[in-house]
Amino acid sequence: MSYRECSYLRGHVGRVVALLALKEAEGAFSGGLLVSGGADSSIRVWNPRVREGDNACVQIVYGHEGTVTALAQVQPGS
């Protein structure tokens, strides 16, 4: 049996109710990012390769009026 190291992504206040693993899009960004939406009305973009607590959060989007319950990725040009 093998095990993988894991870590916590800390930042939301309250529950995380939506999680999206972004697919790499040509010319847009390098893949491997996670996006989470929470009860704190924020969306956070994470680099899961960073193992140092708060440094894993690379962007926070505020302005929603309630819990972020869904996330979707739209491909460029669609």
JOCOR-V963950 format. One record per run of one state. SS is the DSSP state (h for helix, s for strand, l for the rest). FROM is the first residue (numbers start at 0). TO is the last residue. If there is no record, write none. Layout:
# JOCOR-V963950
SS&FROM&TO  SS&FROM&TO
This chain:
# JOCOR-V963950
l&0&14  s&15&20  l&21&23  s&24&24  l&25&27  s&28&28  l&29&31  s&32&37  l&38&41  s&42&46  l&47&51  h&52&55  s&56&60  l&61&77
